[in-house]
Amino acid sequence: MKTEIENIIYNYTDEIPHILIRVINAITLSDNKEELRTAINKIAEETELDKFFAYGYGAHHFWLKHRRLSNGEPKEYRLLKVEF
């Protein structure tokens, strides 16, 4: 899998770096889309991933965006993309 960081990391709170490191580790340790999806679901259960980040899956990629703290809406640009 190929990972590209496409934008800057906003460090609004102390939780963001810890969550992002878990996501990057999950990407690194996953061999395929299913393993990554399982790891991301576990991170979402154990952290506030959904509060600080929006994410999703395309046919051949995973994407992650920061959320605006003011209203929870995803920022316009992706933070990172992982191609399967």
C-alpha positions as CSV (number, residue, x, y, z in Angstrom):
1,M,0.0,0.0,0.0
2,K,1.2,3.5,-0.8
3,T,0.6,6.4,1.6
4,E,0.7,10.1,0.7
5,I,0.5,12.9,3.2
6,E,-1.3,15.6,1.2
7,N,-1.7,18.5,3.7
8,I,-0.4,19.9,6.9
9,I,-1.3,18.3,10.3
10,Y,-3.2,20.6,12.6
11,N,-2.4,20.1,16.2
12,Y,-5.5,21.6,17.8
13,T,-5.4,19.3,20.9
14,D,-3.1,16.9,22.6
15,E,-5.2,13.9,21.4
16,I,-4.6,14.6,17.6
17,P,-0.9,13.4,17.5
18,H,-1.7,10.3,19.4
19,I,-4.6,9.4,17.2
20,L,-2.7,10.2,14.1
21,I,0.2,8.0,15.1
22,R,-2.2,5.1,15.7
23,V,-3.7,5.6,12.2
24,I,-0.3,5.7,10.6
25,N,0.8,2.6,12.5
26,A,-2.4,0.8,11.4
27,I,-1.7,1.8,7.8
28,T,1.9,0.5,8.1
29,L,0.9,-2.8,9.7
30,S,-2.0,-3.5,7.4
31,D,-1.5,-5.7,4.3
32,N,-4.9,-5.0,2.7
33,K,-8.1,-3.0,2.8
34,E,-9.9,-5.3,5.1
35,E,-7.1,-5.3,7.7
36,L,-6.9,-1.5,7.5
37,R,-10.7,-1.2,7.9
38,T,-10.6,-3.4,11.0
39,A,-7.8,-1.4,12.5
40,I,-9.5,1.9,11.8
41,N,-12.7,0.7,13.4
42,K,-10.8,-0.3,16.5
43,I,-9.1,3.1,16.7
44,A,-12.5,4.8,16.3
45,E,-13.9,2.7,19.2
46,E,-10.9,3.4,21.5
47,T,-10.3,7.1,20.7
48,E,-12.0,10.3,19.5
49,L,-11.0,9.6,15.9
50,D,-14.5,10.6,14.7
51,K,-14.4,13.9,16.6
52,F,-11.2,15.1,15.1
53,F,-11.1,13.3,11.7
54,A,-13.4,12.4,8.8
55,Y,-12.4,9.3,6.8
56,G,-13.7,7.0,4.2
57,Y,-12.9,4.4,1.6
58,G,-12.9,4.4,-2.2
59,A,-12.6,1.4,-4.4
60,H,-8.8,1.5,-4.2
61,H,-8.0,4.0,-1.4
62,F,-8.6,5.2,2.1
63,W,-8.6,8.9,2.9
64,L,-8.4,11.0,6.1
65,K,-9.3,14.7,6.6
66,H,-9.2,16.9,9.7
67,R,-12.6,18.1,11.0
68,R,-13.3,21.7,11.9
69,L,-13.6,21.9,15.7
70,S,-16.2,24.7,15.4
71,N,-18.9,22.6,13.6
72,G,-17.4,19.1,13.0
73,E,-17.5,19.5,9.3
74,P,-14.5,18.0,7.3
75,K,-11.9,20.4,6.0
76,E,-11.8,20.8,2.3
77,Y,-8.5,19.0,1.6
78,R,-7.4,15.5,2.6
79,L,-4.7,15.0,5.2
80,L,-3.6,11.7,3.7
81,K,-4.5,9.0,1.2
82,V,-3.6,5.4,1.1
83,E,-3.8,3.5,-2.2
84,F,-4.5,-0.3,-2.0
